[in-house]
């Protein structure tokens, strides 16, 4: 049995509609590499945010780094603004266990103390292992256990969701 996946571009459009009234000239946005950074790049542009976009590589901040077989990605994190006292939007593609978001928040606090952090995700697939929830969600999907939901981006920047069953 195959899961019907929603159109990622429609989910993205929903995020823009939800976020538009919530952002202002001081809002900072940080995308989690890789898929979250792709979504954040477009949101940053389409929402007309003034504060430069930040990106996080949280590989070394994951608590399951050694056991999950993750390989360190050499792209460093980049936060080109002062996070202290700033309202931040943390953007990821797929919210699952919550461990990636926890790692991202740990790294953000290495840069300073934000006023607030709002979590924006394209898809919430459930299966949380930590008490993490997104404030803005494109869609909530019931993904079969053991399956992997992956965001891909084509050469034109269009987003698409793909399901790897039994991953």
JODA-V384994 format. One record per residue. N is the residue number from 1. PHI is phi in whole degrees, -180 to 180 (NA if undefined). PSI is psi in radians with two decimals (* if undefined). BURIAL is # if it has 24 or more other C-alpha atoms within 12 Angstrom, else .. Layout:
N;PHI;PSI;BURIAL, N;PHI;PSI;BURIAL
//
This chain:
1;NA;2.26;., 2;-106;2.46;., 3;-85;2.26;., 4;-78;2.08;., 5;-93;2.44;#, 6;-72;2.80;#, 7;-71;2.09;., 8;-61;-0.57;#, 9;-67;-0.64;#, 10;-68;-0.68;., 11;-64;-0.71;#, 12;-61;-0.79;#, 13;-59;-0.66;#, 14;-64;-0.69;., 15;-61;-0.77;#, 16;-60;-0.81;#, 17;-61;-0.73;., 18;-71;-0.63;., 19;-82;-0.50;#, 20;-48;-0.85;., 21;-77;-0.11;., 22;-98;-0.24;., 23;-100;2.70;#, 24;-143;-3.03;., 25;-64;-0.34;., 26;-101;-0.06;#, 27;-67;2.27;#, 28;-102;2.54;#, 29;-128;2.38;#, 30;-134;2.19;#, 31;-102;2.43;#, 32;-87;2.17;#, 33;-65;2.43;#, 34;-104;-0.88;#, 35;-60;-0.70;#, 36;-64;-0.61;#, 37;-68;-0.64;#, 38;-61;-0.82;#, 39;-65;-0.76;#, 40;-64;-0.67;#, 41;-57;-0.80;#, 42;-71;-0.75;#, 43;-60;-0.79;#, 44;-56;-0.82;#, 45;-67;-0.89;., 46;-71;-0.43;., 47;-90;-0.11;#, 48;66;0.64;#, 49;-67;2.46;#, 50;-90;-0.72;., 51;-66;2.30;#, 52;-56;2.62;#, 53;-73;2.42;#, 54;-109;2.72;#, 55;-134;2.57;#, 56;-123;2.37;#, 57;-110;1.83;#, 58;-97;0.26;#, 59;-48;-0.83;#, 60;-80;-0.12;#, 61;-96;-0.11;#, 62;-74;2.41;#, 63;-78;-0.20;., 64;-111;0.39;., 65;-55;-0.87;., 66;-76;-0.59;., 67;-82;-0.39;., 68;-87;-0.16;., 69;75;0.32;., 70;-68;2.52;., 71;-107;2.39;., 72;-63;2.25;., 73;-90;2.31;., 74;-74;-0.20;., 75;-69;2.12;., 76;-78;2.84;., 77;-71;2.67;#, 78;-145;1.95;#, 79;-121;1.69;#, 80;-87;0.50;., 81;-150;2.86;#, 82;-79;2.11;#, 83;-83;-0.30;#, 84;-58;2.16;., 85;72;0.11;., 86;-100;2.49;#, 87;-78;2.19;#, 88;-115;2.55;#, 89;-110;2.05;#, 90;-97;2.15;#, 91;-115;2.28;#, 92;-135;2.84;#, 93;-83;-0.98;#, 94;-126;2.16;#, 95;-94;2.16;#, 96;-127;-1.68;#, 97;-75;-0.45;., 98;98;-0.13;#, 99;-69;-0.63;#, 100;-64;-0.78;#, 101;-65;-0.72;#, 102;-60;-0.78;#, 103;-62;-0.71;#, 104;-64;-0.74;#, 105;-66;-0.68;#, 106;-58;-0.79;#, 107;-68;-0.70;#, 108;-57;-0.71;#, 109;-71;-0.30;#, 110;-68;-0.42;., 111;-89;-0.27;., 112;149;-2.95;., 113;-115;1.77;., 114;-70;2.75;#, 115;-65;-0.76;., 116;-157;2.76;., 117;-129;2.08;#, 118;-104;2.34;#, 119;-96;2.22;#, 120;-119;2.17;#, 121;-133;2.55;#, 122;-70;-0.77;#, 123;-138;2.34;#, 124;-106;2.00;#, 125;-100;0.09;#, 126;74;-2.93;#, 127;81;0.48;#, 128;-64;2.42;., 129;-108;-0.22;., 130;-130;2.70;., 131;-78;1.26;., 132;-121;2.37;#, 133;-141;2.62;#, 134;-90;2.54;#, 135;-86;-0.56;#, 136;-126;2.15;#, 137;-132;2.29;#, 138;-69;-0.77;#, 139;-161;2.67;#, 140;-110;2.20;., 141;-124;2.47;#, 142;-91;1.75;., 143;-95;2.33;#, 144;-58;2.51;., 145;-57;2.45;., 146;85;-0.16;., 147;-91;2.68;., 148;-116;2.24;., 149;-100;2.16;#, 150;-126;2.37;#, 151;-95;2.34;#, 152;-124;2.72;#, 153;-130;2.28;., 154;-88;3.13;., 155;-61;-0.48;., 156;-87;-0.03;., 157;90;0.05;., 158;-74;2.44;., 159;-97;2.57;#, 160;-148;2.57;#, 161;-100;2.49;#, 162;-137;2.46;#, 163;-112;2.22;#, 164;-107;1.84;., 165;-78;2.50;., 166;69;0.40;., 167;-75;*;.
//
